[in-house]
């Protein structure tokens, strides 16, 4: 984004989403109850961005008659696409990177996300994904008594010992989320987006999963070494905390509420096409959990009602970019819909790699993706100035 902004002589503005960071409409009471949380919706956030654009154009000299492009990755990418759909008079186009706008209802198979995670590990080594698949039963066999739970706690260097089945369930959920996060941030260079990690971290993790036919105890020892790559690459961590999967807050509280109201994404596993324990999509289970936590029930059809689902061909000027390593690509737009609703796929790319700063280790596929994105943006800008009857700058 920074490099492109410089090339286009653009101002780059990061708008904070309401209820995230410091943008708390009711201060310390913002998450107090559902009455205070009623204003946490994607529609309200988009309206905020619309007001911000109007404010910036009114207060910054020289911006009033200039084009605006929406950019975003992940949920931010979804917002960028939806913003262009809902406010086409305010932005000339949008780059929606790693934006799973179709990960709703039955628009895509519920298993596609975890199948992509599995494919990433299997691509490195079939023994790696198979070892992880077998690790679940190994853990189950080793968690039958309080003494075996204690052994697992020591073997995995957990900060808090496992005391009951609920703790064990949390452990397995934490391990699953770790594999998901590794697939998302399988970048070609060291980074610290979710945790400090080496380049191509899945390759490093899979070094500890070379043989799926070892004993249960040895498999758990290998499991610890693999988890340690994600949670202790810095070498500074003394124990593993199963209540955390990221080093910094990414707004998990706000996202938890949205995932209980409007961002209802079906996920499932079968243990055959993926390397996880079988788990079917259960809307009632989610609804009950959400009601217990927030006092709300999910609206699984609202996003497709509000933003059109797959019926978006009437819109224009949106780039949907997806890294093929990114599990969110399964819910994204990966084929051109029209000549102005275009998909750019990045074979060696993980989660919104194209939006990250340039790096000497970037694969050629992401360099090509970025050049295509800039080409489309320049066309949007030329079209804007043509409609304004203005001369277009030479560099466009």
VMD Tcl script that draws the C-alpha trace (Angstrom):
set ca {
  {0.00 0.00 0.00}
  {2.77 2.43 0.94}
  {4.67 1.89 -2.30}
  {1.54 2.23 -4.41}
  {0.48 5.40 -2.60}
  {3.85 6.95 -3.37}
  {3.65 5.91 -7.02}
  {0.18 7.39 -7.39}
  {1.06 10.52 -5.38}
  {-1.77 9.59 -3.07}
  {-2.54 10.21 0.57}
  {-2.96 6.99 2.54}
  {-5.63 7.14 5.25}
  {-6.24 4.40 7.82}
  {-9.74 4.67 9.26}
  {-10.35 2.91 12.57}
  {-13.47 0.76 12.73}
  {-15.98 1.68 15.43}
  {-15.68 -0.45 18.59}
  {-12.05 -1.30 17.72}
  {-8.93 0.32 19.09}
  {-9.76 3.70 20.61}
  {-12.99 4.22 18.64}
  {-15.35 3.29 21.46}
  {-18.66 5.19 21.15}
  {-19.62 4.60 24.79}
  {-16.12 4.58 26.24}
  {-15.58 1.92 28.89}
  {-19.26 0.92 28.62}
  {-19.10 0.13 24.90}
  {-19.08 -3.64 25.49}
  {-21.22 -3.55 28.61}
  {-24.36 -5.07 27.06}
  {-26.17 -5.58 23.77}
  {-27.91 -2.20 24.12}
  {-24.53 -0.49 23.84}
  {-23.40 -2.87 21.08}
  {-26.36 -2.34 18.76}
  {-24.30 0.12 16.76}
  {-21.51 -2.37 15.98}
  {-22.35 -3.41 12.42}
  {-20.61 -3.35 9.06}
  {-23.28 -0.98 7.72}
  {-22.54 1.55 10.47}
  {-18.80 1.21 9.86}
  {-19.26 1.90 6.14}
  {-21.33 4.97 6.98}
  {-18.48 6.16 9.22}
  {-16.04 5.83 6.33}
  {-18.39 7.77 4.07}
  {-18.59 10.60 6.60}
  {-14.81 10.54 7.01}
  {-14.22 10.92 3.27}
  {-16.60 13.87 3.13}
  {-14.86 15.42 6.15}
  {-11.38 14.99 4.68}
  {-12.42 16.56 1.38}
  {-13.93 19.52 3.21}
  {-10.95 20.14 5.46}
  {-7.81 19.22 3.48}
  {-6.96 21.74 0.73}
  {-6.71 20.25 -2.74}
  {-8.63 17.04 -2.03}
  {-12.17 18.14 -2.82}
  {-12.18 17.05 -6.47}
  {-9.76 14.15 -6.24}
  {-10.58 10.44 -6.69}
  {-10.67 8.05 -3.72}
  {-9.90 4.31 -3.80}
  {-10.91 1.94 -1.00}
  {-8.28 -0.58 0.13}
  {-8.49 -3.37 2.66}
  {-7.42 -6.87 3.59}
  {-9.38 -9.69 5.25}
  {-12.47 -8.17 6.93}
  {-11.08 -4.82 5.78}
  {-11.12 -6.20 2.25}
  {-14.75 -7.18 2.64}
  {-15.50 -3.65 3.83}
  {-13.61 -2.17 0.86}
  {-15.68 -4.21 -1.61}
  {-18.93 -3.48 0.19}
  {-18.04 0.22 0.40}
  {-17.64 0.44 -3.37}
  {-20.99 -1.38 -3.75}
  {-22.85 0.88 -1.30}
  {-21.08 4.21 -1.90}
  {-19.96 4.21 -5.57}
  {-20.29 8.00 -5.66}
  {-17.55 8.34 -3.03}
  {-14.89 5.89 -4.29}
  {-13.88 5.19 -7.87}
  {-12.89 1.61 -7.10}
  {-11.78 -0.84 -4.44}
  {-9.00 -3.34 -3.85}
  {-10.42 -6.15 -1.71}
  {-7.50 -8.36 -0.68}
  {-8.18 -11.75 0.92}
  {-11.83 -10.76 1.27}
  {-14.09 -13.81 1.87}
  {-17.34 -12.10 0.84}
  {-18.80 -15.49 -0.15}
  {-18.00 -17.36 3.10}
  {-21.70 -17.10 4.04}
  {-24.70 -19.42 4.06}
  {-24.16 -22.06 1.36}
  {-22.36 -19.86 -1.18}
  {-19.26 -22.07 -0.80}
  {-18.83 -25.51 0.85}
  {-18.37 -25.19 4.61}
  {-15.28 -27.44 4.48}
  {-13.29 -25.44 1.94}
  {-11.47 -23.33 4.55}
  {-9.93 -26.23 6.49}
  {-9.24 -28.13 3.27}
  {-7.08 -25.21 2.14}
  {-5.21 -25.20 5.46}
  {-4.57 -28.92 5.02}
  {-3.40 -28.46 1.44}
  {-0.78 -25.96 2.60}
  {0.71 -28.47 5.04}
  {0.38 -31.37 2.61}
  {2.13 -29.34 -0.09}
  {5.19 -29.14 2.16}
  {5.02 -32.83 3.04}
  {2.19 -35.42 2.94}
  {3.66 -36.86 6.17}
  {3.20 -33.48 7.81}
  {-0.56 -33.23 7.28}
  {-0.96 -36.93 8.07}
  {0.93 -36.54 11.34}
  {-1.37 -33.70 12.36}
  {-4.42 -35.75 11.37}
  {-3.21 -38.63 13.57}
  {-2.28 -36.35 16.46}
  {-5.93 -35.87 17.47}
  {-6.48 -39.53 18.27}
  {-3.11 -39.67 19.98}
  {-4.15 -36.77 22.21}
  {-7.53 -38.40 22.87}
  {-5.89 -41.67 23.92}
  {-3.51 -39.80 26.22}
  {-6.21 -37.74 27.95}
  {-8.29 -40.39 29.67}
  {-7.21 -39.79 33.27}
  {-6.12 -36.91 35.48}
  {-2.56 -38.26 35.52}
  {-2.48 -38.46 31.72}
  {-3.76 -34.88 31.50}
  {-0.92 -33.91 33.79}
  {1.55 -35.72 31.50}
  {0.17 -33.83 28.49}
  {0.48 -30.53 30.35}
  {4.16 -31.20 31.04}
  {4.91 -32.62 27.58}
  {3.41 -29.56 25.89}
  {4.97 -27.12 28.38}
  {1.60 -25.53 29.14}
  {1.49 -22.51 31.45}
  {-1.65 -23.83 33.15}
  {-2.14 -27.59 33.67}
  {-5.09 -29.37 32.11}
  {-7.54 -30.33 34.85}
  {-10.68 -31.57 33.08}
  {-12.28 -32.33 29.73}
  {-13.17 -28.68 29.14}
  {-9.49 -27.74 29.41}
  {-8.64 -30.56 27.00}
  {-11.26 -29.33 24.52}
  {-9.76 -25.84 24.75}
  {-6.30 -27.31 24.10}
  {-7.43 -29.00 20.89}
  {-9.24 -25.87 19.73}
  {-6.09 -23.84 20.40}
  {-3.96 -26.29 18.41}
  {-6.41 -26.17 15.50}
  {-6.32 -22.38 15.48}
  {-2.53 -22.51 15.45}
  {-2.49 -24.53 12.21}
  {-5.01 -22.09 10.70}
  {-2.91 -19.08 11.65}
  {0.22 -20.66 10.21}
  {-1.55 -21.12 6.88}
  {-2.70 -17.51 6.93}
  {0.79 -16.09 7.60}
  {2.91 -18.49 5.56}
  {4.97 -15.58 4.25}
  {8.31 -15.89 2.40}
  {10.16 -13.80 4.98}
  {10.31 -13.34 8.74}
  {7.41 -11.34 10.15}
  {5.48 -10.72 13.35}
  {1.92 -10.17 12.12}
  {0.34 -12.63 14.58}
  {3.50 -13.96 16.22}
  {7.24 -13.55 15.50}
  {7.77 -16.21 12.83}
  {10.46 -17.48 10.46}
  {10.20 -17.34 6.69}
  {7.87 -20.00 5.26}
  {6.88 -21.12 8.80}
  {4.92 -24.18 7.64}
  {8.13 -25.65 6.20}
  {9.81 -25.13 9.56}
  {6.89 -26.70 11.45}
  {6.76 -29.70 9.14}
  {10.36 -30.58 9.96}
  {8.96 -32.05 13.19}
  {6.27 -34.09 11.44}
  {8.32 -36.34 9.19}
  {6.92 -39.69 10.39}
  {3.22 -40.15 11.22}
  {3.81 -43.73 12.42}
  {5.53 -42.92 15.71}
  {4.11 -43.69 19.16}
  {1.47 -41.45 20.69}
  {3.97 -40.09 23.18}
  {6.53 -39.31 20.49}
  {3.87 -37.67 18.33}
  {2.96 -35.39 21.23}
  {6.64 -34.52 21.70}
  {6.82 -33.66 17.99}
  {3.64 -31.66 18.38}
  {5.25 -29.53 21.07}
  {8.28 -28.82 18.87}
  {5.97 -27.74 16.04}
  {3.84 -25.53 18.28}
  {7.02 -24.02 19.69}
  {7.90 -22.69 16.23}
  {4.73 -20.59 16.25}
  {4.69 -19.56 19.91}
  {8.39 -19.36 20.74}
  {10.39 -18.53 17.63}
  {11.97 -15.71 19.64}
  {13.12 -18.21 22.29}
  {11.85 -15.94 25.06}
  {8.69 -17.88 26.00}
  {8.94 -20.16 29.04}
  {5.56 -21.91 28.61}
  {2.67 -22.10 26.13}
  {-0.55 -20.28 26.97}
  {-3.58 -21.97 25.37}
  {-5.72 -18.86 25.85}
  {-3.67 -16.86 23.34}
  {-2.90 -17.34 19.65}
  {-1.67 -13.84 18.79}
  {0.76 -11.48 20.50}
  {-1.27 -8.31 20.02}
  {-4.95 -7.48 20.24}
  {-6.64 -7.55 16.84}
  {-9.98 -6.51 18.26}
  {-11.06 -9.98 19.31}
  {-13.85 -8.67 21.53}
  {-15.54 -6.67 18.78}
  {-15.05 -9.47 16.29}
  {-16.57 -11.97 18.71}
  {-19.75 -9.89 18.82}
  {-19.89 -9.44 15.04}
  {-19.36 -13.17 14.58}
  {-22.47 -13.65 16.71}
  {-24.66 -11.20 14.83}
  {-23.89 -10.60 11.15}
  {-20.55 -12.23 10.20}
  {-21.89 -15.79 10.32}
  {-19.44 -17.98 8.41}
  {-20.14 -21.73 8.26}
  {-17.10 -23.96 8.86}
  {-16.95 -27.74 9.01}
  {-14.42 -30.59 8.89}
  {-14.66 -34.30 8.12}
  {-11.17 -35.62 8.96}
  {-10.80 -37.09 5.46}
  {-10.46 -34.14 3.11}
  {-8.79 -32.20 5.90}
  {-6.40 -32.93 8.78}
  {-8.78 -31.97 11.58}
  {-11.23 -33.82 13.80}
  {-14.70 -34.13 12.22}
  {-17.05 -31.33 13.17}
  {-20.25 -30.42 11.36}
  {-21.57 -26.88 11.02}
  {-24.09 -26.34 13.81}
  {-25.95 -23.04 13.70}
  {-27.99 -23.85 16.81}
  {-24.83 -24.51 18.81}
  {-23.41 -21.17 17.67}
  {-26.68 -19.41 18.43}
  {-26.81 -20.79 21.96}
  {-23.18 -19.88 22.61}
  {-23.77 -16.35 21.31}
  {-26.86 -15.92 23.43}
  {-24.95 -17.05 26.50}
  {-22.04 -14.70 25.82}
  {-23.73 -11.64 24.35}
  {-27.49 -12.10 24.74}
  {-27.94 -12.03 20.95}
  {-28.84 -14.51 18.21}
  {-27.08 -14.64 14.81}
  {-28.65 -13.48 11.54}
  {-27.06 -15.92 9.08}
  {-28.77 -14.49 5.98}
  {-28.26 -10.80 6.67}
  {-24.91 -10.31 4.92}
  {-26.11 -11.87 1.68}
  {-29.31 -9.84 1.91}
  {-27.42 -6.63 2.56}
  {-24.58 -7.03 0.07}
  {-25.96 -9.37 -2.58}
  {-24.10 -12.65 -2.10}
  {-23.00 -13.80 -5.54}
  {-25.38 -11.44 -7.34}
  {-22.96 -8.55 -7.64}
  {-22.41 -8.29 -11.41}
  {-24.12 -4.89 -11.56}
  {-21.21 -3.32 -9.65}
  {-17.97 -2.05 -11.20}
  {-14.32 -1.42 -10.42}
  {-13.49 -3.92 -7.70}
  {-10.32 -6.01 -7.62}
  {-10.53 -9.22 -5.60}
  {-7.03 -10.48 -4.84}
  {-6.41 -13.81 -3.13}
  {-3.31 -15.76 -2.16}
  {-3.77 -19.42 -2.99}
  {-2.05 -20.36 0.29}
  {-4.61 -18.36 2.24}
  {-7.50 -20.44 3.64}
  {-9.79 -17.42 3.27}
  {-9.41 -17.65 -0.51}
  {-12.02 -20.41 -0.51}
  {-14.68 -17.84 0.38}
  {-13.30 -15.20 -1.94}
  {-13.88 -14.20 -5.55}
  {-11.25 -16.10 -7.54}
  {-12.66 -15.74 -11.07}
  {-13.50 -12.63 -13.05}
  {-17.19 -11.75 -12.84}
  {-17.09 -8.96 -15.43}
  {-14.30 -6.99 -17.06}
  {-14.43 -4.52 -14.14}
  {-15.04 -7.03 -11.31}
  {-11.75 -8.86 -11.59}
  {-9.94 -11.57 -9.65}
  {-6.17 -11.67 -9.16}
  {-4.87 -14.95 -7.75}
  {-1.41 -15.24 -6.22}
  {-0.11 -18.85 -6.23}
  {2.62 -18.23 -3.63}
  {0.65 -15.76 -1.54}
  {-0.75 -16.08 1.97}
  {-3.16 -13.69 3.71}
  {-3.23 -10.28 1.86}
  {0.48 -10.56 1.00}
  {-0.04 -8.05 -1.81}
  {-0.95 -5.31 0.70}
  {2.20 -5.79 2.76}
  {5.29 -3.65 2.21}
  {7.63 -4.73 -0.56}
  {10.31 -7.19 0.47}
  {13.32 -8.53 -1.48}
  {12.01 -12.05 -0.78}
  {8.60 -11.41 -2.35}
  {7.78 -14.11 -4.94}
  {7.39 -12.98 -8.54}
  {3.70 -13.83 -8.41}
  {2.98 -11.11 -5.84}
  {5.05 -8.58 -7.79}
  {2.93 -9.32 -10.84}
  {-0.26 -9.05 -8.79}
  {0.73 -5.64 -7.47}
  {1.56 -4.36 -10.95}
  {-1.85 -5.49 -12.21}
  {-3.57 -3.83 -9.27}
  {-1.79 -0.53 -9.99}
  {-2.73 -0.78 -13.66}
  {-6.42 -1.05 -12.77}
  {-6.17 1.80 -10.25}
  {-4.55 4.08 -12.83}
  {-7.40 3.33 -15.23}
  {-9.96 4.23 -12.55}
  {-8.14 7.51 -11.97}
  {-7.97 8.28 -15.70}
  {-11.68 7.60 -16.03}
  {-12.41 9.89 -13.07}
  {-10.47 12.80 -14.54}
  {-12.02 12.19 -17.96}
  {-15.48 12.52 -16.43}
  {-14.33 15.70 -14.70}
  {-13.06 17.05 -18.00}
  {-9.56 17.42 -16.59}
  {-6.23 16.68 -18.18}
  {-4.74 13.45 -16.89}
  {-1.29 13.55 -15.37}
  {1.38 11.91 -17.53}
  {2.17 9.22 -14.98}
  {-1.39 7.83 -15.31}
}
mol new
graphics top color blue
foreach p $ca { graphics top sphere $p radius 0.5 }
foreach p [lrange $ca 0 end-1] q [lrange $ca 1 end] { graphics top cylinder $p $q radius 0.2 }
display resetview
